[in-house]
Amino acid sequence: MTTAGNTPAAISSLNRVLRADPNHVPTLIALAEIYLGNGDWNEAVTIYGRVVQVATDPKVLERAHLRLASVWD
């Protein structure tokens, strides 16, 4: 999604979306993936935890749980 030069801008943009809609699952997932890619495990876990709390699609929930498990592995 991002390159090293625009990661802060991407995070900022995604956070703006989340301020307008804190439960927007695709945005939460995109943000969590950026944090994972940057090795920011704590932020990724926090965001994926939010995905688990608000997502209703079983496939999204499964993916979120698998991503959380991969961080803790």
C-alpha positions as CSV (number, residue, x, y, z in Angstrom):
1,M,0.0,0.0,0.0
2,T,2.8,2.4,0.8
3,T,6.4,3.0,0.2
4,A,8.8,4.2,2.9
5,G,8.4,7.8,1.8
6,N,4.7,8.1,2.2
7,T,3.9,5.8,5.2
8,P,3.4,8.8,7.6
9,A,1.0,10.4,5.1
10,A,-0.9,7.1,4.6
11,I,-1.2,6.7,8.4
12,S,-2.4,10.3,8.7
13,S,-5.0,9.8,6.0
14,L,-6.3,6.5,7.5
15,N,-6.5,8.1,10.9
16,R,-8.6,11.0,9.4
17,V,-11.0,8.4,8.0
18,L,-11.2,6.7,11.4
19,R,-12.0,10.0,13.1
20,A,-15.1,10.2,10.8
21,D,-15.9,6.5,11.1
22,P,-14.0,4.8,13.9
23,N,-15.5,1.4,13.0
24,H,-14.6,1.4,9.3
25,V,-13.2,-2.1,9.0
26,P,-11.3,-1.8,5.7
27,T,-9.5,1.3,7.0
28,L,-8.7,-0.4,10.3
29,I,-7.3,-3.4,8.4
30,A,-5.2,-1.1,6.1
31,L,-3.8,0.8,9.1
32,A,-3.0,-2.5,11.0
33,E,-1.2,-3.8,7.9
34,I,0.9,-0.7,7.7
35,Y,1.9,-1.0,11.3
36,L,2.7,-4.7,10.8
37,G,4.9,-3.8,7.8
38,N,6.7,-1.3,9.9
39,G,7.3,-3.8,12.7
40,D,5.1,-1.7,15.1
41,W,3.5,-4.8,16.7
42,N,1.8,-3.1,19.5
43,E,-0.1,-0.7,17.3
44,A,-1.0,-3.5,14.9
45,V,-2.4,-5.7,17.7
46,T,-4.4,-2.7,19.0
47,I,-5.9,-2.0,15.6
48,Y,-6.6,-5.7,14.8
49,G,-8.2,-5.9,18.3
50,R,-10.6,-3.2,17.2
51,V,-11.3,-5.1,14.0
52,V,-12.3,-8.2,16.0
53,Q,-14.6,-6.0,18.2
54,V,-16.5,-4.4,15.3
55,A,-16.3,-6.7,12.3
56,T,-19.3,-8.9,11.5
57,D,-18.1,-10.7,8.4
58,P,-16.8,-14.2,9.5
59,K,-14.0,-14.1,6.9
60,V,-12.8,-10.7,8.1
61,L,-12.9,-12.0,11.7
62,E,-11.0,-15.1,10.8
63,R,-8.3,-13.1,9.0
64,A,-8.0,-10.7,11.9
65,H,-7.5,-13.5,14.3
66,L,-4.9,-15.1,12.1
67,R,-3.0,-11.9,11.8
68,L,-3.1,-11.5,15.6
69,A,-1.9,-15.0,16.0
70,S,1.0,-14.4,13.6
71,V,2.1,-11.4,15.7
72,W,2.1,-13.5,18.9
73,D,3.8,-16.5,17.3
